[in-house]
Every structure is written in structure tokens, then in C-alpha cells.
Amino acid sequence: MKKTRTIQKELSDEIPKIPRIRTEKFRVAVISGIASLLVIIFSILYLSSSTSQITQDVGIIFAILAGIIPLALLQLKEVQRRESIDRHLPLFLLSLVSSIQSGSNLIQAILAVPERNMGNLGPLLQNLKANISWGMSLEDGFANFSKKAGTRMAKRVTVLLEIAFKNGGNISENLETIQKHVTELRNLEKERKSALQPYTYTIYIAYVVFIAITVILSSQFFTQIESVKNMLEESNMGGTSNIFAALSGVKINDLDAIMFNMSIIESIFGGLAAGKIGSGSYVSGIKHVIVMIIIAVIAFAVI
């Protein structure tokens, strides 16, 4: 009786998880929108009178980041959850193989799999055990398991386990083959990330070089243009037809603002590319975008 109440409590705890996740996303979206709106209002009230276009652009950028970062962090948490599930699937299959080799059938092996040291796979296994204990068919239990996991690897594993259960035969040998297959896929994924990791560093190096060039242009070349412009104004040569007359209409602050905006654009696309190459997800690139934007802001603040 005590075990039945425990399983019933586990099932009742699992049922509201999906609405709870949606509620959390909605709450984070509302908070992010309010934070972004407050930063925009602050920028309009206190930064609109600033003579520097870069200062106004920084206010707009941080307003956008205030609205994007919380949602991006929530999505990044979901990506990490799925990665943890895929990482522990080979260990789950290895436990099944060990249980079946000791004389258990597939259902008994699933119920005997330990939930500890399984990361985010542990709660899913707990839910799968509860469903099977309450009489749910193995096919429905696997379908619910793969839906909650939300990864292609988990769906592939459940399909293979269903086939092994229906076909019968030497289940231990079939599961061992599945376990080796999933382990090889995980190793290939690790090799892919290791091979592409240097390209992430290449993107950062290219971005730092770009920032260095813009800093040199703003601090050296553009200041010389300002000096020539002032000299032309003092000598009343701004309206003449010499080759430097066109410099009289150049606004250095506008040039700096253009270079700063170019740096921000480079930060966005470079960061997203680094996330896609390094982790296989554009969401993971948000952290690279933030780092690059901070580098750009610091570089132009020093100027």
C-alpha cells in the first residue's frame, strides 16, 4: 500500500510538468519585456540628450539584451538538459544489458535501473518506471519517455528498444548492439565538437583583429581627419576646391558610431556562428554574442 501511494505521488508530480514549464517561459518572457521596456525608457529620458551617438546606441543595445538574455538562458538550460539526457543514455543501456544478462526480462531490467548518477535522465526513468508499474504498456511508456526527453537520440533508442522487445530472441545481444551503436554516435559527436572547436577560436581571433582595426581607425586616422578639418576651418579653405575641401563636412562622431554599429553586427553574427560551430546550437551562441558585445563596448569606451 505504501509503495502504491509512492508511485501515485510520483505520477501526480510528473503530470503538471509541461504546463509548469510553459508557465515559467511565460513568466520569464513578461519579466524580460518589462526589463527591456524600463531600459528603453531610461535611454530615452537620460541618454537622448547625450551628444555621443555611441552612448545612445549602447542604451538601445542593452535594452535589447535585457529582453533577450533571460529567454536565451532559459532555452540554454533546456539545451543543456537534453545534452545531459543524451550523455547518460549509453549508461542506461549498459545497465539494461547487465540486468538482462543476470536473468531479468526487459521490463524487470527497466524497473531495476538505478536513477542516481543519471543526470537529467533520472527523473525520466522515474516517470517511466511509475508508468510501467501502474500498468501502462511498454510502447506507451516509451512514447511518453521520448516525448518528455525531447531528443532525437532518446527517440531513436526507444524505437530500437521497442523493436528488440517485440522481436524477442536474444534480447541481451540486441541491447548490447544498441548500446554500442549509441556509444559510437556519442563518440562521433564528441569528435565533431573537438574538430570544430578551433574554428570557434578563429572567429574570436578575427573579431579581435576587427576591433583592433576599428580602434586604430577611430583613435588615429579619424583624429587626423579632425585635425585637418579644424585646420581648414581656421584657414577658411572649407569652401575651396582643393582635395581636402570634402573633409569640412565630415562628422567624426558619426564615423565612430558607424564603426561601433559594425562591431555590434559582427558580434551578433560571429557569436551565433561560434555557437553553431562549437555546440551545434544557435542558442549556445548567445553567450558568445554577449562576450563580443562587451568587448566592443569596452574598446569604444576606452577610445
Secondary structure, DSSP 8 states (H G I E B T S, - for coil): -HHHHHHHHHHHHHTTHHHHHHHHHHHHHHHHHHHHHHHHHHIIIIITT-S-HHHHHHHHHHHHHHHHHHHHHHHHHHHHHHHHHHHHHHHHHHHHHHHHHTT--HHHHHHHS--TT-TTHHHHHHHHHHHHHTT--HHHHHHHHHHHH--HHHHHHHHHHHHHHHH-S-HHHHHHHHHHHHHHHHHHHHHHHHHHHHHHHHHHHHHHHHHHHHHHIIIIIHHHHHHHHHHHHHTT-TTS-STTGGGGG--HHHHHHHHHHHHHHHHHHHHHHHHHHHHS-SGGGHHHHHHHHHHHHHHHHH-
